[in-house]
C-alpha cells in the first residue's frame, strides 16, 4: 500500500510550506465536490490544484477524468451534439 503523504523529517515539522497545504486543501475539496456530483465545481478546483502544484500528476489525472465526465453528461443531456 502506498502512502500519499509527503515524507517529512522530524526537524521539517518546524515550518510547513503554505503552498503545499493549499494544494492538498484544494485537492481534497475537488475530491469532495466530485463525490457530490458537482463536477463543474470540481473541475474548477482541480484547475486550482494543478496551478498550485503543476508537478503533481494525480491532479492532472483527476482533472482529465472530471472533464471527460462533464463532457459525457453534456452529451447525454443534449447540451452538445456528437461529432
Secondary structure, 3 states (H helix, E strand, C coil): CCCCCCCCCHHHHHCCCHHHHHHHHHHHHHHHHHHCCCHHHHHHHHHHHHHHCCCCHHHHHHHHHHHHHHHHHHHHHCCCCCC
